[in-house]
Amino acid sequence: MSIAEQIYKVAKPLPESLALEALYFIQCLNSKNADRAEMYDLTRAQEIVMKHVLDNQDDEVWDDVTL
């Protein structure tokens, strides 16, 4: 049985108000996950753009910087 099926099985007998609360919670988790993915994409894009600055041989002060 998949996780989604297990969630459905547990949520099915809940009263409407609790089922709605569970739905909102799951939507919140989805939103957080999307935010994390977007932040990762933005961080990765920044690393790519800044690579030429951070890998500059004339500027050793940046050698120990981690992104």
C-alpha positions in Angstrom: 0.0 0.0 0.0 1.4 3.4 -1.0 1.8 6.3 1.4 -0.9 8.2 -0.4 -3.3 5.2 0.0 -2.4 5.0 3.7 -3.1 8.7 4.2 -6.5 8.2 2.4 -7.3 5.2 4.6 -6.6 7.1 7.8 -8.3 10.3 6.7 -11.5 8.7 5.2 -13.3 8.2 8.5 -12.4 11.6 9.9 -15.2 14.1 10.4 -15.4 16.9 7.8 -13.8 19.5 10.0 -10.8 17.3 10.8 -10.4 16.1 7.3 -10.4 19.8 6.1 -7.7 20.5 8.7 -5.6 17.6 7.5 -6.0 18.8 3.9 -4.8 22.3 4.9 -1.8 20.7 6.6 -0.9 18.6 3.5 -1.2 21.7 1.4 1.1 23.5 3.7 3.6 20.8 3.4 3.4 20.9 -0.4 3.9 24.7 -0.3 7.0 24.3 2.0 8.4 21.7 -0.3 7.9 23.9 -3.4 9.6 26.8 -1.5 12.6 24.7 -0.7 12.9 23.6 -4.4 12.6 27.2 -5.5 15.3 28.3 -3.0 17.6 25.5 -4.2 17.1 26.6 -7.8 17.9 30.2 -6.9 21.0 29.2 -4.9 22.2 27.1 -7.7 21.7 29.9 -10.3 23.6 32.3 -8.0 26.5 29.8 -7.7 26.7 29.6 -11.5 26.6 33.3 -12.0 29.2 34.0 -9.3 31.6 31.2 -10.2 33.8 33.5 -12.3 34.1 35.9 -9.3 34.7 33.2 -6.7 37.2 31.3 -8.9 39.3 34.4 -9.8 43.0 33.7 -9.2 43.7 37.4 -8.5 41.3 37.4 -5.5 42.3 34.7 -3.1 40.1 36.1 -0.3 37.2 34.2 -1.9 38.9 30.8 -1.9 37.4 29.7 1.5 33.8 31.0 0.8 31.2 28.3 0.5 27.8 28.9 -0.9 
